[in-house]
Amino acid sequence: MRSTHDVSGYHIQADDGEIGHVEDFIVDDETWAIRYLIVGTRNWWPGKRSWFHRKWIKRVSWSERKVLVNLSRETIKQSPEYTEESLPTRDMRSDCINITIGRDIGIDELAAKEH
């Protein structure tokens, strides 16, 4: 088991190249499960912080300090921007899922798959 602190700063490896690094996590305040990763993409798109669901993680390479994901760089670029001022709303979460899945799926359907 590893701490989220250990993974913070790890590079994000998309299917088609590196895209940023892990900045933070969004955690379910009832179950304490990690729901989303917040990704700093400032080296590619100045100032943008993207976020996506944890289910898109393929694996974590502890030796390379990378999180490998099943998403393209463009998909991550098109994902909703995360800001400190506004926590993700239900609509934002649905938008994030729709963009990353590339098809019309709702948050309730994804939540049902998690249980």
N, C-alpha and C positions, 0 to 999 in steps of 0.2 A: 504494500500500500504506500502511496506517495501523497504528499501534501500539495494543495493547489499552489502554494508558494514555490515548490520545486519546479512546477511547470511554467510558471509565469516567466515570460521572456523567451520561451522556446519558439523557434521559427515555425511558421505554418508552411507546410509543403503541399500545395495544390497538385492536382493531376498533371498540370502543365508547367510547374515551376514554383519557386518560392514566392510568397505573397505578403508576408508580414510576420508578426509575432504575437504570441498570447499576451494580452494586457491584463485581462481580468476574467471573471466568471459571473454568470447570473445563476443564483442558487434559489431553489424552491424554499420559501420560508417556512413551510410546514414539514417537508420531508428531508430537507437539507441536501437534496440531490442536485447535482450540477445540471442545469438545463441548457445553458448557452455559453459559448465562448465569445469573449470580446477580443477582436483582433485589431491591432494597430497596423495600418497599411501606409503609414506616413512616408515610407521610402518609395512608394509607388504612386500614391495619391495624397498629396500633402494635407495633413490634418484629419483625414477620414479614419473613423473607427467603425469597422463592420462587426456584425455578429451573426452567428449561425448555431443551429441546434447541435448538441453533442453527438447525435446519431450519425453525423457525417464524418466522424473521426474513424479512420481506418485503424490506426495504431499510433502509439507513442514510441519513438525511438529515443530511449534514455541515453544511449551512448552518443548519438548525434545531436541531442537536444532539439528534436523536431517533433511536431505533431503532424502526421500525414492525414489528409482529408480527401474524401471522395467528391471533391468539387473542383471546378476549373477556376482560374484566376478571375475570369470575366464574371462568373457567377458570384464570387465573393465581392467583386467590385460593385455588382448590381444589388447586393443585399442591402437591407435598410441600414442607415447610419445610426450608430448608437451615440447618445449624448448623456452626460451625467445629469442634465436637467430633467430628463424625462425617462423614467423607467419604461421598458417595453410594455405597451398595452396589448390587450387581446388582439386587436386589429393589426398592430405591428407584428406580433408573433405570427399571425396568419400570413401576412405579407412575406415575412422572412421564410416561412415554410413553403409558400407557393413559389417564391423565386428559386429557392435552393432545390426544391424537388422538380420544378419545371412543369408542374401540372397542378390542376386545381384540387387542393386537398385542404381541409380545414383543421384547425388546432384541435377540435374535439376528436376527430378521427385519429390524429397522431397520438393524442393523450390516451385514447382507448387502446392503441397498439402497445403503449408503454406498460399497461397493466395486465 
